[in-house]
Amino acid sequence: MTIDSPEELNEEIGRRYEEKPKGWKVLYSLIPDGRFFNFLVVNSKIPVVYQGERETVFSPNSEVVCQELENPREIIRRMPPLRGYGLREMTMKEFMTIVLSDGSVPAEMCKRRIMRREPLPASSIDGPVAMGPSFFSDDVNSLAGISEEQRRLKEELNQKLAKLVSKKVSYLG
C-alpha cells in the first residue's frame, strides 16, 4: 500500500493505532542528500512497518510518501530497544508545568514521568495529551537493517516526493 499525503498517513496509522496503541516506534533521519527526512513507523504488536520520506518534520502537514513493507518481522527483529511512541494523557497541572517551563528540572521530570505511562487510544483521552517520543538517527535505514530492495523503494519514494514538492512549489509561483 502506498500513501501519498499527510492526511492518508494520519488516517491509516491513526486507525491502526486506535486498535493497538502499544508497540509503536517512530524513527526519523535525514537522507544523505539532506533534502528530505527518511522515516520508519513500526509496530511490533501488529506487526507492521511503514517506510517513507517526508518534506519536513517541523510541520505535520508537510508532503509525505510512504509504503507499507511486506516483510515487517525481519526489520522489527533488528530494531534497537526504544521507548514506545504513543499518546499519553496528562493532567492540566502537568500541562501547565511543561508549557510555562523555562527548561527547569521539574518540567523535565514531569515529561519523563508522563512518557513512562502506557500509550492510550486517542478515543479514551479526555484532556491534554503528550505525544511521543520520536527518535532521530544519522541513518534510520542502517539502524533498522534495511535490505537492498528497501533501499530501492526508498529511492522511488524520494523521487515521488520530489515531484510532489516541485508541483506544490510551481503552484505557489
C-alpha positions as CSV (number, residue, x, y, z in Angstrom):
1,M,0.0,0.0,0.0
2,T,1.4,3.4,-1.0
3,I,0.4,6.5,0.9
4,D,0.7,9.9,-0.9
5,S,-0.4,12.5,1.6
6,P,-0.1,13.5,5.2
7,E,-3.9,13.0,5.6
8,E,-3.7,9.4,4.2
9,L,-0.7,8.7,6.5
10,N,-2.5,10.1,9.6
11,E,-5.7,8.2,8.7
12,E,-4.0,4.9,8.1
13,I,-1.7,4.9,11.1
14,G,-4.4,6.5,13.3
15,R,-6.8,3.7,12.5
16,R,-4.2,1.1,13.4
17,Y,-3.1,3.0,16.5
18,E,-6.6,3.1,17.8
19,E,-6.8,-0.7,17.5
20,K,-3.4,-1.3,19.2
21,P,-1.8,1.7,20.9
22,K,1.2,-0.3,22.3
23,G,4.3,-1.3,20.4
24,W,4.7,1.8,18.1
25,K,8.1,3.3,17.4
26,V,8.8,6.4,15.2
27,L,12.3,7.0,13.8
28,Y,13.5,9.8,11.6
29,S,16.7,10.7,9.9
30,L,18.0,12.9,7.1
31,I,18.7,11.0,3.9
32,P,22.3,11.6,2.6
33,D,21.4,14.5,0.2
34,G,19.8,16.2,3.1
35,R,16.7,17.1,1.1
36,F,14.0,15.0,2.8
37,F,13.5,13.2,6.1
38,N,13.5,9.5,5.9
39,F,11.3,7.7,8.4
40,L,10.1,4.4,9.7
41,V,6.9,3.9,11.7
42,V,6.9,0.5,13.3
43,N,4.5,-1.6,15.4
44,S,5.8,-4.9,16.7
45,K,2.4,-6.0,18.0
46,I,0.5,-5.9,14.7
47,P,3.3,-6.3,13.1
48,V,3.7,-3.5,10.5
49,V,6.5,-1.3,9.2
50,Y,5.9,1.9,7.1
51,Q,8.9,3.3,5.3
52,G,8.7,6.8,3.8
53,E,10.0,10.2,3.0
54,R,8.7,13.5,4.5
55,E,9.4,17.0,3.3
56,T,10.0,18.2,6.9
57,V,9.4,17.0,10.4
58,F,8.6,20.6,11.5
59,S,5.1,20.6,10.0
60,P,2.5,17.9,10.4
61,N,1.1,18.8,7.0
62,S,4.3,18.6,5.0
63,E,4.3,16.4,1.9
64,V,4.8,12.7,2.5
65,V,5.1,9.5,0.6
66,C,5.1,6.2,2.4
67,Q,5.0,2.4,1.7
68,E,3.9,-0.4,4.0
69,L,6.6,-3.0,3.8
70,E,5.7,-6.6,3.0
71,N,8.0,-8.5,5.5
72,P,8.0,-6.4,8.7
73,R,9.1,-9.1,11.1
74,E,12.7,-9.1,10.0
75,I,13.0,-5.3,10.4
76,I,11.2,-5.4,13.8
77,R,13.6,-8.1,14.9
78,R,16.6,-5.9,14.2
79,M,15.2,-2.7,15.8
80,P,17.0,-1.3,18.8
81,P,15.1,-1.2,22.1
82,L,13.4,2.2,22.1
83,R,10.7,3.6,24.2
84,G,7.3,3.2,22.6
85,Y,5.6,6.1,20.8
86,G,2.1,6.9,21.7
87,L,-0.5,9.3,23.2
88,R,-0.4,9.8,26.9
89,E,-2.9,11.6,29.0
90,M,-1.7,14.3,31.3
91,T,-3.3,16.4,34.0
92,M,-3.9,20.2,33.5
93,K,-1.2,20.8,36.2
94,E,1.3,18.7,34.2
95,F,0.4,20.5,31.0
96,M,0.9,23.9,32.6
97,T,4.2,22.9,34.2
98,I,5.5,22.0,30.8
99,V,4.0,24.9,28.9
100,L,5.2,27.5,31.3
101,S,8.6,26.0,32.0
102,D,11.9,27.6,31.2
103,G,13.7,24.3,30.9
104,S,13.7,23.7,34.6
105,V,14.3,20.4,36.3
106,P,10.7,20.0,37.5
107,A,9.4,20.3,33.9
108,E,11.9,17.7,32.6
109,M,10.9,15.3,35.5
110,C,7.3,15.8,34.6
111,K,7.9,15.0,30.9
112,R,9.8,11.8,31.9
113,R,7.0,10.7,34.2
114,I,4.4,11.3,31.5
115,M,6.4,9.3,28.9
116,R,6.7,6.3,31.3
117,R,2.9,5.9,31.2
118,E,1.3,3.4,28.9
119,P,0.1,4.7,25.5
120,L,-3.7,5.1,25.2
121,P,-6.0,5.2,22.2
122,A,-7.0,8.7,21.2
123,S,-10.7,7.9,21.8
124,S,-10.1,7.2,25.5
125,I,-8.3,10.5,26.2
126,D,-10.3,13.5,27.5
127,G,-7.9,16.3,28.2
128,P,-4.3,17.4,27.4
129,V,-2.2,14.8,25.6
130,A,1.5,14.2,25.3
131,M,2.7,12.6,22.0
132,G,6.0,10.8,21.6
133,P,8.7,10.1,21.8
134,S,10.1,10.1,18.3
135,F,13.8,9.2,17.7
136,F,16.4,10.6,15.3
137,S,19.3,8.8,13.9
138,D,22.1,9.5,11.4
139,D,20.8,6.7,9.2
140,V,17.4,5.1,10.0
141,N,18.0,2.6,7.2
142,S,21.1,1.1,8.7
143,L,19.6,1.3,12.2
144,A,16.8,-1.0,11.2
145,G,18.9,-3.1,8.8
146,I,17.1,-2.1,5.6
147,S,17.6,-4.5,2.7
148,E,18.7,-3.6,-0.8
149,E,15.1,-4.0,-2.0
150,Q,14.0,-1.5,0.6
151,R,16.8,0.9,-0.4
152,R,15.4,0.9,-3.9
153,L,11.9,1.5,-2.5
154,K,13.4,4.5,-0.6
155,E,14.8,5.9,-3.8
156,E,11.5,5.5,-5.5
157,L,9.7,7.3,-2.6
158,N,12.3,10.0,-2.7
159,Q,11.7,10.7,-6.4
160,K,8.0,10.6,-5.9
161,L,8.2,13.1,-3.0
162,A,10.5,15.4,-5.0
163,K,7.8,15.5,-7.8
164,L,5.1,16.3,-5.2
165,V,7.1,19.1,-3.7
166,S,8.1,20.6,-7.1
167,K,4.4,20.6,-8.1
168,K,3.5,22.4,-4.9
169,V,6.2,25.0,-5.4
170,S,5.2,25.6,-9.0
171,Y,1.6,26.2,-8.0
172,L,2.8,28.8,-5.5
173,G,5.0,30.6,-8.0
